[in-house]
Amino acid sequence: MLEASLSQLEKLVSDLVQHNQELQNTNARLTEELKQARDDNDSLQLSLMEQEEKQGATAARIQALVDRATSVSAVDA
């Protein structure tokens, strides 16, 4: 009986060690995926800021053209 219990305990410990290794591997993979997601997020935020900057500059140029066109129309009238 003691021998059977000891065998069961060895099997359980072996299973726990294997499960722990699997969890560590999963944790390492998820940590790497999280790092990649954060890097992607940083890149996307930077890209968004650049696009907003370009959009603001374009809007300012369009407004300047509209103002110019309006002032020319007012002078011609």
PyMOL Python script that loads the backbone (N, CA, C, O; Angstrom):
from pymol import cmd

cmd.read_pdbstr("""\
ATOM      1  N   MET A   1       0.828  -1.197   0.000  1.00  0.00           N
ATOM      2  CA  MET A   1       0.000   0.000   0.000  1.00  0.00           C
ATOM      3  C   MET A   1       0.871   1.259   0.000  1.00  0.00           C
ATOM      4  O   MET A   1       0.606   2.205  -0.742  1.00  0.00           O
ATOM      5  N   LEU A   2       1.891   1.262   0.823  1.00  0.00           N
ATOM      6  CA  LEU A   2       2.794   2.421   0.880  1.00  0.00           C
ATOM      7  C   LEU A   2       3.495   2.615  -0.460  1.00  0.00           C
ATOM      8  O   LEU A   2       3.684   3.743  -0.916  1.00  0.00           O
ATOM      9  N   GLU A   3       3.876   1.513  -1.081  1.00  0.00           N
ATOM     10  CA  GLU A   3       4.540   1.587  -2.387  1.00  0.00           C
ATOM     11  C   GLU A   3       3.607   2.180  -3.437  1.00  0.00           C
ATOM     12  O   GLU A   3       4.045   2.973  -4.271  1.00  0.00           O
ATOM     13  N   ALA A   4       2.336   1.812  -3.408  1.00  0.00           N
ATOM     14  CA  ALA A   4       1.345   2.332  -4.363  1.00  0.00           C
ATOM     15  C   ALA A   4       1.139   3.832  -4.132  1.00  0.00           C
ATOM     16  O   ALA A   4       1.057   4.607  -5.084  1.00  0.00           O
ATOM     17  N   SER A   5       1.056   4.229  -2.872  1.00  0.00           N
ATOM     18  CA  SER A   5       0.885   5.651  -2.551  1.00  0.00           C
ATOM     19  C   SER A   5       2.091   6.456  -3.002  1.00  0.00           C
ATOM     20  O   SER A   5       1.959   7.559  -3.531  1.00  0.00           O
ATOM     21  N   LEU A   6       3.268   5.885  -2.783  1.00  0.00           N
ATOM     22  CA  LEU A   6       4.488   6.565  -3.207  1.00  0.00           C
ATOM     23  C   LEU A   6       4.525   6.699  -4.728  1.00  0.00           C
ATOM     24  O   LEU A   6       4.933   7.742  -5.240  1.00  0.00           O
ATOM     25  N   SER A   7       4.113   5.680  -5.449  1.00  0.00           N
ATOM     26  CA  SER A   7       4.054   5.748  -6.917  1.00  0.00           C
ATOM     27  C   SER A   7       3.064   6.803  -7.383  1.00  0.00           C
ATOM     28  O   SER A   7       3.330   7.557  -8.319  1.00  0.00           O
ATOM     29  N   GLN A   8       1.919   6.844  -6.714  1.00  0.00           N
ATOM     30  CA  GLN A   8       0.915   7.858  -7.069  1.00  0.00           C
ATOM     31  C   GLN A   8       1.452   9.262  -6.808  1.00  0.00           C
ATOM     32  O   GLN A   8       1.247  10.173  -7.610  1.00  0.00           O
ATOM     33  N   LEU A   9       2.133   9.425  -5.693  1.00  0.00           N
ATOM     34  CA  LEU A   9       2.715  10.721  -5.347  1.00  0.00           C
ATOM     35  C   LEU A   9       3.773  11.129  -6.367  1.00  0.00           C
ATOM     36  O   LEU A   9       3.817  12.287  -6.781  1.00  0.00           O
ATOM     37  N   GLU A  10       4.617  10.199  -6.773  1.00  0.00           N
ATOM     38  CA  GLU A  10       5.620  10.494  -7.798  1.00  0.00           C
ATOM     39  C   GLU A  10       4.960  10.924  -9.098  1.00  0.00           C
ATOM     40  O   GLU A  10       5.410  11.866  -9.751  1.00  0.00           O
ATOM     41  N   LYS A  11       3.880  10.223  -9.476  1.00  0.00           N
ATOM     42  CA  LYS A  11       3.160  10.569 -10.715  1.00  0.00           C
ATOM     43  C   LYS A  11       2.557  11.966 -10.601  1.00  0.00           C
ATOM     44  O   LYS A  11       2.654  12.771 -11.527  1.00  0.00           O
ATOM     45  N   LEU A  12       1.934  12.246  -9.455  1.00  0.00           N
ATOM     46  CA  LEU A  12       1.337  13.572  -9.256  1.00  0.00           C
ATOM     47  C   LEU A  12       2.390  14.674  -9.312  1.00  0.00           C
ATOM     48  O   LEU A  12       2.175  15.710  -9.942  1.00  0.00           O
ATOM     49  N   VAL A  13       3.514  14.454  -8.661  1.00  0.00           N
ATOM     50  CA  VAL A  13       4.594  15.444  -8.681  1.00  0.00           C
ATOM     51  C   VAL A  13       5.102  15.627 -10.107  1.00  0.00           C
ATOM     52  O   VAL A  13       5.340  16.752 -10.547  1.00  0.00           O
ATOM     53  N   SER A  14       5.266  14.536 -10.815  1.00  0.00           N
ATOM     54  CA  SER A  14       5.720  14.610 -12.204  1.00  0.00           C
ATOM     55  C   SER A  14       4.719  15.398 -13.059  1.00  0.00           C
ATOM     56  O   SER A  14       5.107  16.236 -13.873  1.00  0.00           O
ATOM     57  N   ASP A  15       3.426  15.114 -12.861  1.00  0.00           N
ATOM     58  CA  ASP A  15       2.387  15.842 -13.601  1.00  0.00           C
ATOM     59  C   ASP A  15       2.402  17.332 -13.256  1.00  0.00           C
ATOM     60  O   ASP A  15       2.254  18.183 -14.134  1.00  0.00           O
ATOM     61  N   LEU A  16       2.583  17.636 -11.975  1.00  0.00           N
ATOM     62  CA  LEU A  16       2.634  19.039 -11.551  1.00  0.00           C
ATOM     63  C   LEU A  16       3.848  19.761 -12.135  1.00  0.00           C
ATOM     64  O   LEU A  16       3.742  20.911 -12.561  1.00  0.00           O
ATOM     65  N   VAL A  17       4.979  19.100 -12.154  1.00  0.00           N
ATOM     66  CA  VAL A  17       6.188  19.696 -12.729  1.00  0.00           C
ATOM     67  C   VAL A  17       5.973  19.960 -14.215  1.00  0.00           C
ATOM     68  O   VAL A  17       6.348  21.016 -14.724  1.00  0.00           O
ATOM     69  N   GLN A  18       5.371  18.999 -14.906  1.00  0.00           N
ATOM     70  CA  GLN A  18       5.104  19.171 -16.334  1.00  0.00           C
ATOM     71  C   GLN A  18       4.112  20.313 -16.568  1.00  0.00           C
ATOM     72  O   GLN A  18       4.300  21.130 -17.469  1.00  0.00           O
ATOM     73  N   HIS A  19       3.058  20.364 -15.752  1.00  0.00           N
ATOM     74  CA  HIS A  19       2.059  21.430 -15.891  1.00  0.00           C
ATOM     75  C   HIS A  19       2.689  22.793 -15.597  1.00  0.00           C
ATOM     76  O   HIS A  19       2.396  23.779 -16.273  1.00  0.00           O
ATOM     77  N   ASN A  20       3.550  22.838 -14.590  1.00  0.00           N
ATOM     78  CA  ASN A  20       4.239  24.085 -14.263  1.00  0.00           C
ATOM     79  C   ASN A  20       5.099  24.560 -15.439  1.00  0.00           C
ATOM     80  O   ASN A  20       5.130  25.750 -15.753  1.00  0.00           O
ATOM     81  N   GLN A  21       5.792  23.626 -16.080  1.00  0.00           N
ATOM     82  CA  GLN A  21       6.621  23.980 -17.238  1.00  0.00           C
ATOM     83  C   GLN A  21       5.761  24.522 -18.376  1.00  0.00           C
ATOM     84  O   GLN A  21       6.126  25.494 -19.036  1.00  0.00           O
ATOM     85  N   GLU A  22       4.617  23.882 -18.595  1.00  0.00           N
ATOM     86  CA  GLU A  22       3.703  24.352 -19.643  1.00  0.00           C
ATOM     87  C   GLU A  22       3.205  25.762 -19.326  1.00  0.00           C
ATOM     88  O   GLU A  22       3.126  26.615 -20.210  1.00  0.00           O
ATOM     89  N   LEU A  23       2.871  25.996 -18.060  1.00  0.00           N
ATOM     90  CA  LEU A  23       2.412  27.332 -17.654  1.00  0.00           C
ATOM     91  C   LEU A  23       3.518  28.376 -17.817  1.00  0.00           C
ATOM     92  O   LEU A  23       3.250  29.501 -18.237  1.00  0.00           O
ATOM     93  N   GLN A  24       4.744  28.011 -17.490  1.00  0.00           N
ATOM     94  CA  GLN A  24       5.859  28.942 -17.668  1.00  0.00           C
ATOM     95  C   GLN A  24       6.064  29.269 -19.149  1.00  0.00           C
ATOM     96  O   GLN A  24       6.322  30.417 -19.511  1.00  0.00           O
ATOM     97  N   ASN A  25       5.944  28.248 -19.996  1.00  0.00           N
ATOM     98  CA  ASN A  25       6.075  28.480 -21.438  1.00  0.00           C
ATOM     99  C   ASN A  25       4.959  29.385 -21.954  1.00  0.00           C
ATOM    100  O   ASN A  25       5.200  30.292 -22.750  1.00  0.00           O
ATOM    101  N   THR A  26       3.736  29.128 -21.490  1.00  0.00           N
ATOM    102  CA  THR A  26       2.604  29.958 -21.886  1.00  0.00           C
ATOM    103  C   THR A  26       2.802  31.391 -21.405  1.00  0.00           C
ATOM    104  O   THR A  26       2.538  32.343 -22.140  1.00  0.00           O
ATOM    105  N   ASN A  27       3.264  31.536 -20.175  1.00  0.00           N
ATOM    106  CA  ASN A  27       3.516  32.860 -19.622  1.00  0.00           C
ATOM    107  C   ASN A  27       4.571  33.610 -20.439  1.00  0.00           C
ATOM    108  O   ASN A  27       4.412  34.798 -20.720  1.00  0.00           O
ATOM    109  N   ALA A  28       5.634  32.926 -20.814  1.00  0.00           N
ATOM    110  CA  ALA A  28       6.694  33.555 -21.613  1.00  0.00           C
ATOM    111  C   ALA A  28       6.151  33.981 -22.976  1.00  0.00           C
ATOM    112  O   ALA A  28       6.465  35.065 -23.466  1.00  0.00           O
ATOM    113  N   ARG A  29       5.328  33.113 -23.588  1.00  0.00           N
ATOM    114  CA  ARG A  29       4.748  33.445 -24.885  1.00  0.00           C
ATOM    115  C   ARG A  29       3.810  34.647 -24.772  1.00  0.00           C
ATOM    116  O   ARG A  29       3.849  35.555 -25.603  1.00  0.00           O
ATOM    117  N   LEU A  30       2.974  34.644 -23.742  1.00  0.00           N
ATOM    118  CA  LEU A  30       2.047  35.757 -23.548  1.00  0.00           C
ATOM    119  C   LEU A  30       2.780  37.058 -23.232  1.00  0.00           C
ATOM    120  O   LEU A  30       2.365  38.132 -23.667  1.00  0.00           O
ATOM    121  N   THR A  31       3.863  36.959 -22.479  1.00  0.00           N
ATOM    122  CA  THR A  31       4.666  38.149 -22.182  1.00  0.00           C
ATOM    123  C   THR A  31       5.242  38.736 -23.471  1.00  0.00           C
ATOM    124  O   THR A  31       5.257  39.953 -23.655  1.00  0.00           O
ATOM    125  N   GLU A  32       5.713  37.868 -24.351  1.00  0.00           N
ATOM    126  CA  GLU A  32       6.254  38.333 -25.634  1.00  0.00           C
ATOM    127  C   GLU A  32       5.148  38.931 -26.511  1.00  0.00           C
ATOM    128  O   GLU A  32       5.354  39.950 -27.170  1.00  0.00           O
ATOM    129  N   GLU A  33       3.978  38.290 -26.514  1.00  0.00           N
ATOM    130  CA  GLU A  33       2.857  38.826 -27.292  1.00  0.00           C
ATOM    131  C   GLU A  33       2.418  40.186 -26.753  1.00  0.00           C
ATOM    132  O   GLU A  33       2.091  41.089 -27.522  1.00  0.00           O
ATOM    133  N   LEU A  34       2.413  40.326 -25.431  1.00  0.00           N
ATOM    134  CA  LEU A  34       2.055  41.606 -24.820  1.00  0.00           C
ATOM    135  C   LEU A  34       3.059  42.689 -25.208  1.00  0.00           C
ATOM    136  O   LEU A  34       2.675  43.816 -25.520  1.00  0.00           O
ATOM    137  N   LYS A  35       4.334  42.347 -25.187  1.00  0.00           N
ATOM    138  CA  LYS A  35       5.369  43.311 -25.592  1.00  0.00           C
ATOM    139  C   LYS A  35       5.155  43.736 -27.037  1.00  0.00           C
ATOM    140  O   LYS A  35       5.245  44.920 -27.361  1.00  0.00           O
ATOM    141  N   GLN A  36       4.873  42.769 -27.906  1.00  0.00           N
ATOM    142  CA  GLN A  36       4.630  43.078 -29.316  1.00  0.00           C
ATOM    143  C   GLN A  36       3.391  43.956 -29.479  1.00  0.00           C
ATOM    144  O   GLN A  36       3.394  44.897 -30.272  1.00  0.00           O
ATOM    145  N   ALA A  37       2.335  43.649 -28.731  1.00  0.00           N
ATOM    146  CA  ALA A  37       1.107  44.437 -28.805  1.00  0.00           C
ATOM    147  C   ALA A  37       1.362  45.870 -28.331  1.00  0.00           C
ATOM    148  O   ALA A  37       0.833  46.822 -28.905  1.00  0.00           O
ATOM    149  N   ARG A  38       2.167  46.016 -27.289  1.00  0.00           N
ATOM    150  CA  ARG A  38       2.489  47.367 -26.800  1.00  0.00           C
ATOM    151  C   ARG A  38       3.321  48.130 -27.830  1.00  0.00           C
ATOM    152  O   ARG A  38       3.106  49.321 -28.054  1.00  0.00           O
ATOM    153  N   ASP A  39       4.264  47.439 -28.446  1.00  0.00           N
ATOM    154  CA  ASP A  39       5.069  48.076 -29.488  1.00  0.00           C
ATOM    155  C   ASP A  39       4.185  48.497 -30.660  1.00  0.00           C
ATOM    156  O   ASP A  39       4.330  49.599 -31.190  1.00  0.00           O
ATOM    157  N   ASP A  40       3.271  47.615 -31.060  1.00  0.00           N
ATOM    158  CA  ASP A  40       2.342  47.935 -32.152  1.00  0.00           C
ATOM    159  C   ASP A  40       1.469  49.122 -31.775  1.00  0.00           C
ATOM    160  O   ASP A  40       1.228  50.009 -32.595  1.00  0.00           O
ATOM    161  N   ASN A  41       0.996  49.139 -30.536  1.00  0.00           N
ATOM    162  CA  ASN A  41       0.161  50.235 -30.067  1.00  0.00           C
ATOM    163  C   ASN A  41       0.927  51.553 -30.105  1.00  0.00           C
ATOM    164  O   ASN A  41       0.394  52.572 -30.544  1.00  0.00           O
ATOM    165  N   ASP A  42       2.175  51.535 -29.645  1.00  0.00           N
ATOM    166  CA  ASP A  42       3.000  52.750 -29.678  1.00  0.00           C
ATOM    167  C   ASP A  42       3.183  53.244 -31.114  1.00  0.00           C
ATOM    168  O   ASP A  42       3.097  54.443 -31.380  1.00  0.00           O
ATOM    169  N   SER A  43       3.434  52.319 -32.031  1.00  0.00           N
ATOM    170  CA  SER A  43       3.607  52.684 -33.442  1.00  0.00           C
ATOM    171  C   SER A  43       2.328  53.283 -34.015  1.00  0.00           C
ATOM    172  O   SER A  43       2.364  54.282 -34.734  1.00  0.00           O
ATOM    173  N   LEU A  44       1.200  52.662 -33.688  1.00  0.00           N
ATOM    174  CA  LEU A  44      -0.081  53.166 -34.186  1.00  0.00           C
ATOM    175  C   LEU A  44      -0.397  54.545 -33.617  1.00  0.00           C
ATOM    176  O   LEU A  44      -0.914  55.407 -34.328  1.00  0.00           O
ATOM    177  N   GLN A  45      -0.089  54.756 -32.343  1.00  0.00           N
ATOM    178  CA  GLN A  45      -0.331  56.071 -31.745  1.00  0.00           C
ATOM    179  C   GLN A  45       0.544  57.134 -32.391  1.00  0.00           C
ATOM    180  O   GLN A  45       0.088  58.247 -32.653  1.00  0.00           O
ATOM    181  N   LEU A  46       1.790  56.794 -32.644  1.00  0.00           N
ATOM    182  CA  LEU A  46       2.689  57.735 -33.314  1.00  0.00           C
ATOM    183  C   LEU A  46       2.188  58.041 -34.712  1.00  0.00           C
ATOM    184  O   LEU A  46       2.189  59.196 -35.137  1.00  0.00           O
ATOM    185  N   SER A  47       1.763  57.018 -35.422  1.00  0.00           N
ATOM    186  CA  SER A  47       1.233  57.202 -36.768  1.00  0.00           C
ATOM    187  C   SER A  47      -0.020  58.084 -36.734  1.00  0.00           C
ATOM    188  O   SER A  47      -0.190  58.962 -37.581  1.00  0.00           O
ATOM    189  N   LEU A  48      -0.885  57.847 -35.761  1.00  0.00           N
ATOM    190  CA  LEU A  48      -2.092  58.658 -35.630  1.00  0.00           C
ATOM    191  C   LEU A  48      -1.742  60.120 -35.374  1.00  0.00           C
ATOM    192  O   LEU A  48      -2.347  61.016 -35.963  1.00  0.00           O
ATOM    193  N   MET A  49      -0.772  60.364 -34.501  1.00  0.00           N
ATOM    194  CA  MET A  49      -0.365  61.738 -34.221  1.00  0.00           C
ATOM    195  C   MET A  49       0.189  62.405 -35.484  1.00  0.00           C
ATOM    196  O   MET A  49      -0.087  63.577 -35.744  1.00  0.00           O
ATOM    197  N   GLU A  50       0.966  61.658 -36.263  1.00  0.00           N
ATOM    198  CA  GLU A  50       1.509  62.208 -37.503  1.00  0.00           C
ATOM    199  C   GLU A  50       0.390  62.521 -38.489  1.00  0.00           C
ATOM    200  O   GLU A  50       0.418  63.556 -39.154  1.00  0.00           O
ATOM    201  N   GLN A  51      -0.598  61.626 -38.586  1.00  0.00           N
ATOM    202  CA  GLN A  51      -1.725  61.855 -39.491  1.00  0.00           C
ATOM    203  C   GLN A  51      -2.550  63.065 -39.048  1.00  0.00           C
ATOM    204  O   GLN A  51      -2.991  63.858 -39.880  1.00  0.00           O
ATOM    205  N   GLU A  52      -2.755  63.202 -37.739  1.00  0.00           N
ATOM    206  CA  GLU A  52      -3.497  64.357 -37.225  1.00  0.00           C
ATOM    207  C   GLU A  52      -2.748  65.648 -37.530  1.00  0.00           C
ATOM    208  O   GLU A  52      -3.361  66.662 -37.864  1.00  0.00           O
ATOM    209  N   GLU A  53      -1.422  65.610 -37.415  1.00  0.00           N
ATOM    210  CA  GLU A  53      -0.599  66.775 -37.715  1.00  0.00           C
ATOM    211  C   GLU A  53      -0.747  67.155 -39.196  1.00  0.00           C
ATOM    212  O   GLU A  53      -0.939  68.322 -39.535  1.00  0.00           O
ATOM    213  N   LYS A  54      -0.653  66.137 -40.072  1.00  0.00           N
ATOM    214  CA  LYS A  54      -0.801  66.390 -41.509  1.00  0.00           C
ATOM    215  C   LYS A  54      -2.197  66.902 -41.832  1.00  0.00           C
ATOM    216  O   LYS A  54      -2.368  67.803 -42.653  1.00  0.00           O
ATOM    217  N   GLN A  55      -3.194  66.311 -41.173  1.00  0.00           N
ATOM    218  CA  GLN A  55      -4.576  66.736 -41.413  1.00  0.00           C
ATOM    219  C   GLN A  55      -4.768  68.189 -40.973  1.00  0.00           C
ATOM    220  O   GLN A  55      -5.438  68.965 -41.654  1.00  0.00           O
ATOM    221  N   GLY A  56      -4.180  68.550 -39.838  1.00  0.00           N
ATOM    222  CA  GLY A  56      -4.271  69.929 -39.365  1.00  0.00           C
ATOM    223  C   GLY A  56      -3.604  70.894 -40.334  1.00  0.00           C
ATOM    224  O   GLY A  56      -4.134  71.972 -40.601  1.00  0.00           O
ATOM    225  N   ALA A  57      -2.446  70.517 -40.861  1.00  0.00           N
ATOM    226  CA  ALA A  57      -1.742  71.365 -41.824  1.00  0.00           C
ATOM    227  C   ALA A  57      -2.553  71.492 -43.112  1.00  0.00           C
ATOM    228  O   ALA A  57      -2.636  72.572 -43.695  1.00  0.00           O
ATOM    229  N   THR A  58      -3.146  70.388 -43.549  1.00  0.00           N
ATOM    230  CA  THR A  58      -3.965  70.422 -44.762  1.00  0.00           C
ATOM    231  C   THR A  58      -5.195  71.301 -44.545  1.00  0.00           C
ATOM    232  O   THR A  58      -5.557  72.091 -45.417  1.00  0.00           O
ATOM    233  N   ALA A  59      -5.831  71.167 -43.394  1.00  0.00           N
ATOM    234  CA  ALA A  59      -7.004  71.982 -43.084  1.00  0.00           C
ATOM    235  C   ALA A  59      -6.634  73.470 -43.072  1.00  0.00           C
ATOM    236  O   ALA A  59      -7.396  74.306 -43.557  1.00  0.00           O
ATOM    237  N   ALA A  60      -5.470  73.793 -42.521  1.00  0.00           N
ATOM    238  CA  ALA A  60      -5.026  75.189 -42.484  1.00  0.00           C
ATOM    239  C   ALA A  60      -4.783  75.712 -43.900  1.00  0.00           C
ATOM    240  O   ALA A  60      -5.130  76.852 -44.207  1.00  0.00           O
ATOM    241  N   ARG A  61      -4.185  74.880 -44.771  1.00  0.00           N
ATOM    242  CA  ARG A  61      -3.950  75.298 -46.158  1.00  0.00           C
ATOM    243  C   ARG A  61      -5.269  75.503 -46.893  1.00  0.00           C
ATOM    244  O   ARG A  61      -5.425  76.466 -47.643  1.00  0.00           O
ATOM    245  N   ILE A  62      -6.212  74.599 -46.675  1.00  0.00           N
ATOM    246  CA  ILE A  62      -7.523  74.726 -47.327  1.00  0.00           C
ATOM    247  C   ILE A  62      -8.217  75.990 -46.851  1.00  0.00           C
ATOM    248  O   ILE A  62      -8.794  76.733 -47.645  1.00  0.00           O
ATOM    249  N   GLN A  63      -8.156  76.230 -45.537  1.00  0.00           N
ATOM    250  CA  GLN A  63      -8.791  77.435 -44.998  1.00  0.00           C
ATOM    251  C   GLN A  63      -8.141  78.695 -45.572  1.00  0.00           C
ATOM    252  O   GLN A  63      -8.834  79.669 -45.865  1.00  0.00           O
ATOM    253  N   ALA A  64      -6.822  78.681 -45.733  1.00  0.00           N
ATOM    254  CA  ALA A  64      -6.128  79.835 -46.317  1.00  0.00           C
ATOM    255  C   ALA A  64      -6.568  80.041 -47.758  1.00  0.00           C
ATOM    256  O   ALA A  64      -6.756  81.179 -48.189  1.00  0.00           O
ATOM    257  N   LEU A  65      -6.733  78.959 -48.507  1.00  0.00           N
ATOM    258  CA  LEU A  65      -7.213  79.075 -49.894  1.00  0.00           C
ATOM    259  C   LEU A  65      -8.641  79.603 -49.947  1.00  0.00           C
ATOM    260  O   LEU A  65      -8.969  80.437 -50.790  1.00  0.00           O
ATOM    261  N   VAL A  66      -9.486  79.116 -49.046  1.00  0.00           N
ATOM    262  CA  VAL A  66     -10.872  79.601 -48.984  1.00  0.00           C
ATOM    263  C   VAL A  66     -10.885  81.086 -48.638  1.00  0.00           C
ATOM    264  O   VAL A  66     -11.621  81.866 -49.243  1.00  0.00           O
ATOM    265  N   ASP A  67     -10.071  81.468 -47.666  1.00  0.00           N
ATOM    266  CA  ASP A  67      -9.996  82.881 -47.286  1.00  0.00           C
ATOM    267  C   ASP A  67      -9.530  83.734 -48.463  1.00  0.00           C
ATOM    268  O   ASP A  67     -10.061  84.815 -48.719  1.00  0.00           O
ATOM    269  N   ARG A  68      -8.524  83.223 -49.171  1.00  0.00           N
ATOM    270  CA  ARG A  68      -8.019  83.951 -50.341  1.00  0.00           C
ATOM    271  C   ARG A  68      -9.088  84.076 -51.416  1.00  0.00           C
ATOM    272  O   ARG A  68      -9.280  85.146 -51.995  1.00  0.00           O
ATOM    273  N   ALA A  69      -9.775  82.984 -51.674  1.00  0.00           N
ATOM    274  CA  ALA A  69     -10.824  82.989 -52.692  1.00  0.00           C
ATOM    275  C   ALA A  69     -11.947  83.929 -52.283  1.00  0.00           C
ATOM    276  O   ALA A  69     -12.504  84.638 -53.122  1.00  0.00           O
ATOM    277  N   THR A  70     -12.279  83.938 -51.010  1.00  0.00           N
ATOM    278  CA  THR A  70     -13.342  84.816 -50.513  1.00  0.00           C
ATOM    279  C   THR A  70     -12.941  86.273 -50.646  1.00  0.00           C
ATOM    280  O   THR A  70     -13.757  87.107 -51.038  1.00  0.00           O
ATOM    281  N   SER A  71     -11.691  86.587 -50.324  1.00  0.00           N
ATOM    282  CA  SER A  71     -11.233  87.972 -50.404  1.00  0.00           C
ATOM    283  C   SER A  71     -11.147  88.431 -51.854  1.00  0.00           C
ATOM    284  O   SER A  71     -11.429  89.593 -52.148  1.00  0.00           O
ATOM    285  N   VAL A  72     -10.763  87.539 -52.765  1.00  0.00           N
ATOM    286  CA  VAL A  72     -10.709  87.883 -54.175  1.00  0.00           C
ATOM    287  C   VAL A  72     -12.124  88.109 -54.710  1.00  0.00           C
ATOM    288  O   VAL A  72     -12.350  89.029 -55.496  1.00  0.00           O
ATOM    289  N   SER A  73     -13.064  87.286 -54.293  1.00  0.00           N
ATOM    290  CA  SER A  73     -14.469  87.422 -54.705  1.00  0.00           C
ATOM    291  C   SER A  73     -15.033  88.734 -54.185  1.00  0.00           C
ATOM    292  O   SER A  73     -15.792  89.396 -54.894  1.00  0.00           O
ATOM    293  N   ALA A  74     -14.687  89.122 -52.976  1.00  0.00           N
ATOM    294  CA  ALA A  74     -15.188  90.357 -52.398  1.00  0.00           C
ATOM    295  C   ALA A  74     -14.621  91.561 -53.141  1.00  0.00           C
ATOM    296  O   ALA A  74     -15.330  92.547 -53.337  1.00  0.00           O
ATOM    297  N   VAL A  75     -13.375  91.502 -53.554  1.00  0.00           N
ATOM    298  CA  VAL A  75     -12.739  92.600 -54.281  1.00  0.00           C
ATOM    299  C   VAL A  75     -13.361  92.722 -55.674  1.00  0.00           C
ATOM    300  O   VAL A  75     -13.606  93.831 -56.148  1.00  0.00           O
ATOM    301  N   ASP A  76     -13.616  91.586 -56.330  1.00  0.00           N
ATOM    302  CA  ASP A  76     -14.197  91.582 -57.670  1.00  0.00           C
ATOM    303  C   ASP A  76     -15.634  92.066 -57.686  1.00  0.00           C
ATOM    304  O   ASP A  76     -16.104  92.560 -58.711  1.00  0.00           O
ATOM    305  N   ALA A  77     -16.336  91.936 -56.584  1.00  0.00           N
ATOM    306  CA  ALA A  77     -17.766  92.269 -56.559  1.00  0.00           C
ATOM    307  C   ALA A  77     -18.031  93.730 -56.472  1.00  0.00           C
ATOM    308  O   ALA A  77     -19.190  94.146 -56.443  1.00  0.00           O
TER     309      ALA A  77
END
""", "prot")
cmd.dss("prot")
cmd.show_as("cartoon", "prot")
cmd.util.cbc("prot")
cmd.orient("prot")
